[in-house]
């Protein structure tokens, strides 16, 4: 999937934090934490999704040959919502097959203002 700086699939924001990448023989291992501010998805004129702050943590492996990512652990958190998952994203450049298992925790009172914007 191609992401562009502008257009309907644009992703913007600023992330800071420690990240590790190691490449050897077609396999990249990665891990770390990103604190992201001003995260936006969609056209800048009218984001589909906007988060003032969120945190992303992940540990995994990307294989060039298998065209897949294995997430040993992944966590995305914003006020009122946290997702923990692990699994695979296969055929990334073709069909984007996703097989994730995890837990979603939420605080409805904190999410209500966000959901109102979609309804």
C-alpha positions in Angstrom: 0.0 0.0 0.0 1.4 3.4 -1.0 1.1 6.4 1.4 1.4 9.9 0.1 2.0 13.1 2.0 -1.2 14.5 0.6 -4.4 12.9 -0.6 -7.0 10.6 0.9 -4.5 8.2 2.4 -2.1 10.8 3.8 -0.5 10.1 7.2 1.0 13.0 9.1 2.4 13.5 12.6 5.6 13.7 14.6 7.1 10.7 16.4 9.9 10.6 18.9 11.3 7.7 20.8 13.9 5.0 20.8 13.7 2.6 17.7 15.9 -0.3 16.8 16.3 -1.8 13.4 18.7 -4.7 12.4 18.9 -6.0 8.9 20.6 -9.3 8.0 20.1 -11.6 5.0 16.7 -10.2 3.9 15.3 -10.0 7.4 14.8 -6.8 9.5 14.1 -7.1 13.2 12.7 -4.0 14.8 11.4 -2.7 18.1 10.8 0.4 20.1 8.4 3.1 21.3 7.1 6.2 19.5 5.3 9.0 21.2 3.4 10.6 18.3 1.9 14.1 18.3 -0.5 15.7 15.8 -1.2 12.3 14.2 -3.6 12.7 11.2 -4.9 10.3 8.7 -6.6 11.6 5.5 -6.5 14.9 3.7 -5.0 17.8 5.7 -8.1 19.9 4.9 -10.3 17.5 6.7 -8.7 14.6 8.5 -10.6 11.3 8.7 -8.9 10.6 12.0 -6.8 13.0 14.2 -5.1 12.4 17.5 -3.3 15.1 19.5 -1.1 12.4 21.1 -0.8 8.6 21.0 1.8 6.0 21.8 3.0 3.1 19.6 5.1 0.2 20.9 6.1 -2.7 18.7 8.6 -5.6 18.5 8.7 -7.7 15.3 10.3 -9.0 12.2 10.0 -8.1 8.5 11.0 -10.7 5.9 11.7 -9.5 2.3 11.4 -13.0 0.9 8.1 -13.8 2.6 6.8 -10.2 2.1 5.5 -10.3 5.7 5.7 -8.7 9.1 5.4 -10.7 12.3 4.4 -8.7 15.3 5.6 -10.3 18.4 3.9 -7.5 20.3 2.3 -4.3 19.4 0.5 -1.7 21.4 -1.3 1.5 20.4 -2.6 3.8 23.1 -4.5 7.1 23.2 -6.5 8.5 26.1 -9.5 6.2 26.6 -8.4 3.5 24.1 -5.6 0.9 24.1 -5.0 -2.0 21.7 -2.6 -4.8 22.3 -2.0 -7.3 19.5 0.3 -9.8 18.0 0.2 -11.7 14.7 1.1 -11.4 11.1 0.6 -9.1 8.1 1.4 -11.2 5.0 1.6 -10.4 1.3 2.1 -6.7 2.2 2.8 -5.6 -1.4 -0.1 -7.7 -2.8 -3.2 -8.4 -0.8 -2.3 -7.3 2.7 -3.5 -10.4 4.5 -3.9 -9.6 8.2 -4.1 -12.1 11.1 -3.9 -10.4 14.5 -5.1 -11.4 17.9 -5.3 -9.1 20.8 -7.2 -7.0 23.4 -9.0 -3.7 23.0 -9.7 -1.7 26.1 -11.7 1.5 26.2 -13.2 4.2 28.4 -16.5 5.2 26.8 -16.6 8.5 28.6 -13.3 9.5 27.1 -14.2 8.3 23.6 -17.7 9.9 23.4 -16.4 13.2 22.0 -14.4 11.4 19.3 -17.3 9.2 18.3 -19.6 12.2 18.0 -17.5 13.5 15.1 -18.2 10.3 13.1 -21.9 10.0 13.8 
